Amino acid sequence: MQSQLSNLDFRFENSLVKAVANRNFPLLELAGLTIGPFEEGNEYEIYYWVAEKLAQEGIVHYREENQFGPSDLYKVQWKERVQVAGQISELPEEFYPRLRRYIANLKKEIAKGQPEKIQEHEKATQLARDIVNSRLKKIIALASVSAQTDQVLKKMATEERLIYEQLGRVVTDWRKQILEQNGEK
């Protein structure tokens, strides 16, 4: 499962995001990759990992829809809590990769001497735990019953479908083992 999650993370890092140039920046050529040129104020679609580096240098900033923060976590937690028992809400696209990076960035900011981020980090971590625990309970319950509809599976993030499928196989194998032990087939 670790390699599958790593592959999903790699795919996210290489997805395209929209960023706006904060200043002019010349064409930069790296081993088969061309970055720029950028004109201040213009919007560009660039790889996430490139945008991260350029944003750290103050060359670009993310469009609003590419940002992830506390309000995103509150919305997801609220949607998850108001779901009918046994139902799972749909997550924003690329929720887990964005969540991991958001929490990691808060840790970096704290390490750089920004103690005001400690409370935000603690709150984000708690909200993330609540969301993950709530969804995991639902996924376990869904995996232990018969196959789910496409509608339910669509609401699961790719990372969640991985664990759902693995749990489903474990439960099915376990049931077979138990029933075969009792002479039933």
C-alpha positions as CSV (number, residue, x, y, z in Angstrom):
1,M,0.0,0.0,0.0
2,Q,2.9,2.4,0.7
3,S,4.1,2.3,-2.9
4,Q,0.6,2.9,-4.1
5,L,0.3,6.0,-1.8
6,S,3.7,7.1,-3.0
7,N,2.6,6.8,-6.6
8,L,-0.5,8.9,-5.9
9,D,1.7,11.5,-4.2
10,F,4.0,11.5,-7.2
11,R,1.0,12.0,-9.5
12,F,-0.1,15.0,-7.4
13,E,3.4,16.6,-7.4
14,N,3.3,16.4,-11.2
15,S,-0.2,17.7,-11.7
16,L,-0.8,21.1,-13.3
17,V,-1.9,24.0,-11.1
18,K,-2.7,27.6,-11.9
19,A,-0.3,30.3,-10.6
20,V,0.0,34.0,-11.1
21,A,3.4,35.6,-11.6
22,N,4.3,38.1,-8.9
23,R,7.1,39.5,-11.1
24,N,8.8,39.0,-14.5
25,F,10.9,35.9,-14.7
26,P,13.1,34.8,-17.6
27,L,12.9,31.5,-19.4
28,L,14.6,28.7,-17.5
29,E,15.6,25.5,-19.1
30,L,16.3,22.4,-17.0
31,A,17.2,18.9,-18.3
32,G,14.3,18.6,-20.7
33,L,11.9,21.0,-18.8
34,T,11.3,24.6,-19.8
35,I,10.0,26.9,-17.1
36,G,8.7,30.4,-18.0
37,P,9.2,33.0,-19.1
38,F,6.6,34.7,-16.8
39,E,5.2,38.2,-17.0
40,E,4.0,39.9,-13.8
41,G,0.2,39.5,-13.3
42,N,-0.3,36.8,-15.9
43,E,-1.7,33.4,-15.0
44,Y,0.2,30.2,-15.9
45,E,-0.4,26.5,-15.6
46,I,2.7,24.8,-14.2
47,Y,3.6,21.6,-12.4
48,Y,2.7,21.6,-8.7
49,W,6.3,20.9,-7.7
50,V,7.6,23.8,-9.9
51,A,4.9,26.1,-8.5
52,E,6.0,25.2,-4.9
53,K,9.6,26.2,-5.6
54,L,8.6,29.4,-7.5
55,A,6.2,30.4,-4.7
56,Q,8.9,29.9,-2.1
57,E,11.0,32.3,-4.0
58,G,8.2,34.8,-4.3
59,I,8.1,34.5,-8.1
60,V,4.5,33.2,-8.3
61,H,1.5,32.8,-6.0
62,Y,-1.3,30.2,-6.2
63,R,-4.7,30.9,-7.5
64,E,-7.3,30.9,-4.7
65,E,-8.7,27.5,-5.8
66,N,-5.2,25.9,-5.4
67,Q,-4.9,27.1,-1.8
68,F,-5.6,24.9,1.1
69,G,-6.2,26.0,4.7
70,P,-8.3,25.8,7.9
71,S,-11.6,26.7,6.2
72,D,-11.2,23.7,3.9
73,L,-10.7,21.4,6.9
74,Y,-13.7,22.9,8.7
75,K,-15.9,22.4,5.6
76,V,-14.9,18.8,5.2
77,Q,-15.4,18.0,8.9
78,W,-18.8,19.7,8.9
79,K,-19.9,17.8,5.8
80,E,-18.7,14.5,7.3
81,R,-20.5,15.1,10.6
82,V,-23.9,15.9,9.0
83,Q,-23.9,12.8,6.8
84,V,-26.6,10.1,7.4
85,A,-25.2,7.1,9.2
86,G,-23.4,4.8,6.8
87,Q,-23.0,7.6,4.2
88,I,-19.7,9.2,3.2
89,S,-19.4,12.7,1.8
90,E,-17.4,13.6,-1.3
91,L,-14.0,15.2,-0.6
92,P,-12.5,18.1,-2.5
93,E,-10.2,16.9,-5.3
94,E,-6.7,15.9,-4.1
95,F,-7.8,16.3,-0.5
96,Y,-5.2,14.1,1.2
97,P,-2.1,15.3,-0.7
98,R,-3.2,18.9,0.0
99,L,-3.8,18.1,3.6
100,R,-0.4,16.5,4.1
101,R,1.4,19.4,2.5
102,Y,-0.6,21.9,4.5
103,I,0.3,20.3,7.8
104,A,4.0,19.8,6.7
105,N,4.1,23.5,5.7
106,L,2.8,24.5,9.1
107,K,5.5,22.4,10.8
108,K,8.2,24.2,8.6
109,E,6.8,27.6,9.5
110,I,7.0,26.7,13.2
111,A,10.6,25.4,12.8
112,K,11.5,28.7,11.1
113,G,10.5,30.6,14.2
114,Q,6.9,31.4,13.7
115,P,5.3,30.2,17.0
116,E,2.0,31.8,16.1
117,K,1.5,28.8,13.8
118,I,1.6,26.3,16.7
119,Q,-2.0,26.7,17.5
120,E,-3.0,26.5,13.8
121,H,-0.9,23.3,13.4
122,E,-2.5,21.7,16.5
123,K,-6.0,22.6,15.3
124,A,-5.4,21.4,11.8
125,T,-3.9,18.1,13.1
126,Q,-7.0,17.6,15.3
127,L,-9.4,18.3,12.5
128,A,-7.5,16.0,10.2
129,R,-7.6,13.2,12.8
130,D,-11.4,13.7,13.2
131,I,-12.0,13.6,9.5
132,V,-9.7,10.6,8.9
133,N,-11.2,8.6,11.9
134,S,-14.8,9.4,10.9
135,R,-14.2,8.4,7.3
136,L,-12.1,5.3,8.2
137,K,-15.0,4.0,10.4
138,K,-17.4,4.4,7.5
139,I,-15.0,2.8,5.1
140,I,-14.5,-0.2,7.4
141,A,-18.3,-0.6,7.7
142,L,-18.8,-0.3,4.0
143,A,-16.1,-2.8,3.2
144,S,-17.6,-5.3,5.6
145,V,-21.0,-5.5,3.7
146,S,-21.6,-6.5,0.1
147,A,-20.2,-4.6,-2.8
148,Q,-20.9,-0.9,-2.9
149,T,-22.5,1.1,-5.7
150,D,-20.4,3.2,-8.0
151,Q,-22.1,6.3,-6.4
152,V,-20.6,5.4,-3.0
153,L,-17.2,4.5,-4.4
154,K,-17.0,7.8,-6.3
155,K,-17.3,9.7,-3.1
156,M,-14.1,8.0,-1.8
157,A,-10.7,9.5,-2.4
158,T,-8.3,7.3,-4.3
159,E,-6.4,6.7,-1.1
160,E,-9.6,5.6,0.6
161,R,-10.6,3.2,-2.3
162,L,-7.2,1.5,-1.8
163,I,-8.0,0.6,1.8
164,Y,-11.6,-0.1,1.0
165,E,-10.6,-2.7,-1.6
166,Q,-7.9,-4.3,0.7
167,L,-10.4,-4.5,3.6
168,G,-13.0,-5.9,1.3
169,R,-10.6,-8.7,0.3
170,V,-9.7,-9.4,3.9
171,V,-13.3,-9.6,5.0
172,T,-14.3,-11.8,2.1
173,D,-11.4,-14.2,2.7
174,W,-12.1,-14.3,6.4
175,R,-15.8,-15.1,5.8
176,K,-14.8,-17.9,3.4
177,Q,-12.4,-19.3,6.0
178,I,-15.0,-19.2,8.8
179,L,-17.7,-20.8,6.7
180,E,-15.4,-23.5,5.3
181,Q,-14.3,-24.3,8.9
182,N,-18.0,-25.0,9.7
183,G,-18.5,-27.2,6.7
184,E,-20.5,-24.6,4.8
185,K,-19.5,-23.4,1.3
